[in-house]
Amino acid sequence: MFDRLAAIAARYDALTEQLADPAVLADPERYRVLAKEQADLESTVSMYRQYQELIRRRDETRALLGEALDAEWQALVRAELEVLERDLLAVEEKLKALLIPKDPNDEKNVVLEIRGAAGGEEAALFAADLFRMYSRYAEDKGWRVEVLDAHYTDLGGIKELVCLVNGRGAYSRLKYESGAHRVQRVPTTESGGRIHTSTATVAVLPEAEDVEVEILEKDLRIDTFASSGPGGQSVNTTMSAVRITHLPTGIVVTSQDERSQHRNKEKAMKVLRARLLEKYRQEAEAAYAVTRKSAVGSGERSERIRTYNFPQNRVTDHRINLTVHQLDAVLDGALDVIIEPLIIHDRAQRLAAIEMNAGRTGGKP
């Protein structure tokens, strides 16, 4: 790690020299590129230099312990040394986080898809619970949830729901939710008191920008129909709902939440862009044999990532073997108790991969 940090600091210093070069100053485009590169390195270099200063002060403080000091001074020096050691550990953890490449999608909005899976009506009711959980979580984060398309059961369960979560950093936290969620509880429709197991699937996609995915008009088939509500009844008589089929891939998206056909088409196109972006990302990763952890539409979708056990008031995330006995709080939106450990685990794995790669390349960045 420290070889990589030294190389980053050396690059930062080299950029400082280049930015002072008259030839670079006379070339606005080159100056812009170099200035951006330096700005991207600045926080890491600043933290690294802070770490080096703490190392220097710690070594000086250690040296004082070897001098002939009275007992009171020795105690003061040892106390100072403890503070410096704690500060060093804290800065080292920050440096590790800074070395991990950022996910370019982290700051994006999210297209969130929830579907009832195995378990019939109980699975659909659990899917509705998950939507409520994510809505509460989004509210706590100051994000806005906008339903794009939804299909309900007669009892208020969710067959399928697609929504847009608008908020800075939404994808950075919700991306860990993709996969199959399992619930173990006694359904309200169960007269014998037996515990049933049902599942719902969650897909989290970063919202795609127009420039990221090219969609040709000739590749689209757009159908309109009357919107429907719970139980399938028509909620209005106008043909405002929109179904868009992307002919080259066969991807179909619908939006019927708005009364305006134009707004429904706009929302449906957002979902289509996100699904196409995810499809192209999957294909690119597969081409390079990159293992995906939480891909949408792969075999991993059938594997449970989390279990919600009502009799034991327990939530278990199987990816990191984390169990918390706070089921009510989690379903009420207190998801950070699970998401934070997932983020820490992900960072640790990515940092280990960087260090392993650095070992193979002789420490070169």
C-alpha positions in Angstrom: 0.0 0.0 0.0 2.8 2.4 0.9 4.7 1.8 -2.3 1.5 2.8 -4.2 1.0 5.9 -2.0 4.6 6.9 -2.6 4.1 6.5 -6.4 0.9 8.6 -6.2 2.7 11.4 -4.3 5.6 11.3 -6.8 3.0 11.6 -9.7 1.3 14.6 -7.9 4.7 16.4 -7.6 5.5 15.7 -11.2 2.1 17.2 -12.2 2.8 20.3 -10.1 6.0 20.8 -12.2 4.2 20.2 -15.5 1.4 22.7 -14.6 4.1 25.4 -14.1 5.6 24.7 -17.5 5.0 27.6 -20.0 4.3 25.1 -22.8 1.5 23.5 -20.7 0.2 26.9 -19.6 -0.1 27.8 -23.3 -2.2 24.7 -24.1 -5.6 25.1 -22.3 -6.8 21.5 -23.1 -3.6 19.9 -21.9 -3.6 22.1 -18.8 -7.2 21.1 -18.1 -6.4 17.4 -18.3 -3.3 17.6 -16.1 -5.1 19.8 -13.6 -8.0 17.4 -13.3 -5.6 14.5 -12.7 -3.8 16.4 -10.0 -7.1 17.4 -8.4 -8.2 13.7 -8.3 -4.9 12.8 -6.5 -5.0 15.7 -4.1 -7.0 14.2 -1.2 -5.0 11.0 -1.2 -1.6 12.9 -1.3 -2.8 15.3 1.5 -3.8 12.3 3.7 -0.5 10.5 2.9 1.5 13.5 3.9 -0.5 13.8 7.1 0.3 10.2 7.8 4.0 10.8 7.2 4.0 13.7 9.6 2.3 11.5 12.3 5.0 8.9 11.7 7.7 11.5 12.2 6.1 12.8 15.5 5.6 9.2 16.7 9.2 8.3 16.2 10.4 11.5 17.9 8.1 10.8 20.9 9.3 7.2 21.1 12.9 8.5 21.2 12.0 10.7 24.2 11.1 7.5 26.2 14.8 6.5 26.0 16.0 9.8 27.6 16.5 10.3 31.3 13.1 11.8 32.2 11.4 11.8 35.6 8.3 9.6 36.1 5.8 12.5 35.5 7.4 13.3 32.1 7.5 9.6 31.2 3.7 9.4 31.8 3.1 12.5 29.7 5.2 11.1 26.8 3.4 7.7 27.0 0.0 9.4 26.9 1.1 11.5 23.8 2.4 8.3 22.1 -1.0 6.6 22.7 -2.8 9.5 21.0 -0.4 9.4 18.0 -0.8 5.7 17.6 -4.6 6.1 17.5 -4.4 8.9 15.0 -2.1 6.8 12.8 -4.6 3.9 12.8 -7.4 6.3 11.9 -5.5 7.9 9.0 -4.3 4.5 7.7 -7.9 3.4 7.4 -8.8 6.5 5.5 -5.8 6.0 3.2 -7.0 2.4 2.5 -10.4 3.8 1.5 -8.9 6.4 -0.7 -6.9 3.8 -2.6 -10.0 1.9 -3.6 -11.1 2.9 -7.1 -14.5 4.6 -7.0 -17.5 3.0 -8.7 -18.4 5.5 -11.5 -22.1 4.7 -10.8 -22.0 5.5 -7.1 -23.4 9.0 -7.3 -26.3 8.1 -9.6 -30.0 7.7 -9.1 -31.3 4.1 -8.9 -33.9 2.2 -10.8 -35.3 -0.2 -8.2 -37.3 -3.3 -9.2 -39.1 -5.5 -6.7 -41.0 -8.7 -7.6 -42.8 -11.3 -5.6 -41.2 -14.7 -6.3 -41.8 -18.1 -4.7 -44.6 -18.2 -2.3 -47.7 -16.8 -4.1 -49.7 -14.2 -2.2 -47.3 -14.3 0.8 -44.3 -13.5 -1.5 -46.2 -10.6 -3.0 -47.1 -9.2 0.5 -43.4 -9.5 1.4 -42.4 -7.6 -1.7 -44.7 -4.8 -0.5 -42.9 -4.9 2.9 -39.6 -4.5 1.1 -40.9 -1.6 -0.9 -42.0 0.1 2.3 -38.6 -0.6 3.8 -36.7 1.0 0.9 -39.2 3.9 0.9 -38.5 4.6 4.6 -34.8 4.3 4.1 -34.9 6.7 1.1 -36.9 9.2 3.2 -34.4 9.0 6.0 -31.6 9.8 3.4 -33.5 12.7 1.9 -34.0 10.8 -1.4 -37.2 10.9 -3.4 -39.0 7.7 -4.6 -41.0 7.9 -7.8 -43.1 4.8 -8.8 -42.8 4.1 -12.5 -44.8 1.0 -12.8 -46.6 -1.3 -10.4 -48.8 -4.4 -10.4 -50.6 -5.3 -7.2 -52.5 -8.3 -5.9 -56.1 -8.1 -4.5 -54.6 -8.1 -0.9 -52.2 -5.2 -1.6 -49.2 -7.4 -2.4 -46.7 -6.5 -5.1 -46.4 -8.7 -8.2 -43.9 -6.3 -9.7 -43.0 -2.7 -9.0 -40.4 -0.5 -10.7 -39.5 2.9 -9.1 -36.8 5.6 -9.5 -34.9 6.6 -6.3 -33.6 10.1 -6.8 -30.8 11.1 -4.6 -27.0 11.7 -4.5 -25.2 8.5 -3.6 -28.3 6.3 -3.9 -26.6 3.7 -5.9 -23.5 3.6 -3.6 -25.7 2.2 -0.8 -28.6 0.4 -2.5 -26.4 -1.6 -4.9 -25.9 -4.2 -2.2 -29.6 -5.0 -2.3 -29.7 -6.9 -5.6 -30.7 -10.5 -5.2 -33.3 -12.8 -3.6 -34.7 -11.9 -0.2 -36.3 -14.7 1.8 -38.9 -14.3 4.6 -39.9 -16.8 7.2 -43.1 -16.0 9.0 -46.7 -17.1 9.7 -48.8 -15.6 6.9 -52.0 -13.8 7.9 -53.8 -16.3 5.7 -52.4 -19.3 7.6 -55.0 -20.7 10.0 -52.7 -23.4 11.4 -50.0 -21.1 12.6 -47.3 -22.7 10.5 -44.2 -20.8 9.4 -44.0 -20.3 5.6 -40.9 -19.5 3.6 -41.3 -17.1 0.7 -39.0 -15.0 -1.5 -39.0 -11.7 -3.4 -36.3 -10.5 -5.8 -34.8 -7.1 -5.9 -32.8 -5.6 -8.7 -30.9 -2.3 -8.4 -29.7 -0.6 -11.5 -27.9 2.8 -11.9 -30.0 5.2 -13.8 -28.4 5.6 -17.3 -27.7 9.0 -18.8 -28.8 9.6 -22.4 -25.2 9.7 -23.6 -24.4 6.3 -22.1 -26.9 4.2 -24.1 -27.8 4.9 -27.7 -31.4 4.0 -28.4 -32.6 4.3 -32.0 -36.2 5.1 -32.7 -36.4 2.4 -35.3 -35.5 -0.2 -32.6 -38.6 0.6 -30.5 -42.2 -0.5 -30.6 -44.4 1.7 -28.5 -47.9 0.5 -27.4 -50.4 2.4 -25.4 -53.2 1.1 -23.2 -55.5 2.1 -20.3 -53.8 2.1 -16.8 -54.9 -0.5 -14.3 -55.0 -0.5 -10.5 -55.1 -3.2 -7.8 -56.9 -6.3 -9.0 -56.6 -5.2 -12.6 -59.4 -2.7 -12.8 -59.0 0.3 -15.1 -58.2 3.4 -13.2 -58.9 5.8 -16.1 -60.4 5.5 -19.6 -57.6 7.3 -21.5 -54.8 5.3 -23.2 -52.1 6.9 -21.0 -50.1 3.8 -20.1 -47.1 3.1 -22.3 -45.3 -0.2 -23.1 -42.0 0.0 -24.9 -40.3 -3.0 -26.5 -36.6 -2.7 -27.5 -36.7 -4.9 -30.5 -32.9 -5.9 -30.7 -32.9 -7.2 -27.2 -36.5 -8.0 -26.5 -36.5 -5.9 -23.3 -40.0 -4.7 -22.4 -40.8 -1.9 -20.0 -44.1 -0.3 -19.0 -45.1 2.8 -17.2 -48.7 3.7 -16.1 -48.4 5.7 -13.0 -48.9 9.1 -14.7 -52.1 10.3 -16.3 -50.0 11.8 -19.1 -48.9 9.5 -21.9 -45.9 11.7 -22.5 -44.8 11.4 -18.9 -45.3 7.7 -18.9 -43.2 7.4 -22.0 -40.5 9.5 -20.4 -40.4 7.3 -17.3 -40.4 4.1 -19.4 -37.4 5.3 -21.4 -35.5 5.9 -18.1 -36.1 2.3 -17.1 -35.2 1.0 -20.6 -31.9 2.9 -20.6 -31.0 1.5 -17.1 -31.8 -2.1 -18.2 -29.8 -1.7 -21.4 -26.9 -0.2 -19.6 -26.9 -3.1 -17.2 -27.2 -5.6 -20.0 -24.2 -4.1 -21.8 -22.2 -4.0 -18.6 -23.0 -7.7 -18.0 -21.9 -8.7 -21.5 -18.7 -6.7 -21.2 -17.8 -8.3 -17.9 -18.7 -11.8 -19.2 -16.4 -11.2 -22.2 -13.5 -10.6 -19.8 -14.6 -13.4 -17.5 -15.1 -11.0 -14.6 -17.0 -12.6 -11.7 -20.1 -10.6 -10.8 -21.3 -10.4 -7.2 -24.8 -9.1 -7.5 -25.8 -9.1 -11.2 -29.3 -8.7 -12.3 -30.7 -11.5 -14.5 -27.9 -14.0 -13.9 -28.1 -17.3 -12.0 -27.2 -15.4 -8.8 -30.7 -14.0 -8.8 -32.0 -17.3 -7.6 -29.7 -17.3 -4.6 -30.8 -15.7 -1.4 -28.7 -12.9 -0.1 -30.8 -12.2 3.0 -33.3 -13.9 5.3 -35.9 -12.1 7.4 -37.0 -14.4 10.2 -40.1 -13.0 12.1 -40.4 -15.6 14.9 -36.7 -14.9 15.9 -36.9 -11.1 15.1 -33.8 -11.8 13.1 -32.3 -10.5 9.8 -29.3 -12.5 8.4 -27.2 -11.3 5.4 -25.7 -14.5 4.1 -22.9 -12.8 2.0 -21.0 -11.7 5.1 -22.7 -14.0 7.7 -24.1 -11.0 9.6 -27.1 -11.5 11.9 -28.9 -8.7 13.7 -31.9 -9.1 15.9 -33.6 -5.9 14.9 -36.1 -7.1 12.3 -38.8 -4.5 13.1 -36.3 -1.6 12.9 -34.8 -2.9 9.6 -38.2 -3.2 7.9 -39.0 0.3 9.1 -36.0 1.6 7.1 -33.0 1.2 9.5 -31.0 -0.5 6.8 -27.7 1.0 7.6 -27.1 -1.6 10.3 -26.7 -4.1 7.4 -25.5 -1.8 4.6 -22.6 -0.3 6.5 -21.0 -3.8 7.2 -21.5 -4.7 3.5 -19.7 -1.5 2.5 -16.8 -2.2 4.8 -16.6 -5.8 3.6 -16.7 -4.7 0.0 -13.9 -2.2 0.6 -11.7 -4.7 2.3 -12.1 -7.2 -0.5 -11.3 -4.6 -3.1 -8.3 -3.4 -1.2 -7.0 -6.9 -0.8 -7.3 -7.4 -4.6 -5.3 -4.2 -5.2 -2.6 -5.2 -2.8 -2.4 -8.7 -4.3 -2.2 -7.2 -7.8 0.5 -4.8 -6.5 2.5 -7.7 -5.2 2.4 -9.4 -8.7 3.5 -6.2 -10.4 6.3 -5.4 -7.9 4.4 -2.6 -6.1 3.8 -0.5 -9.2 0.5 1.5 -9.2 
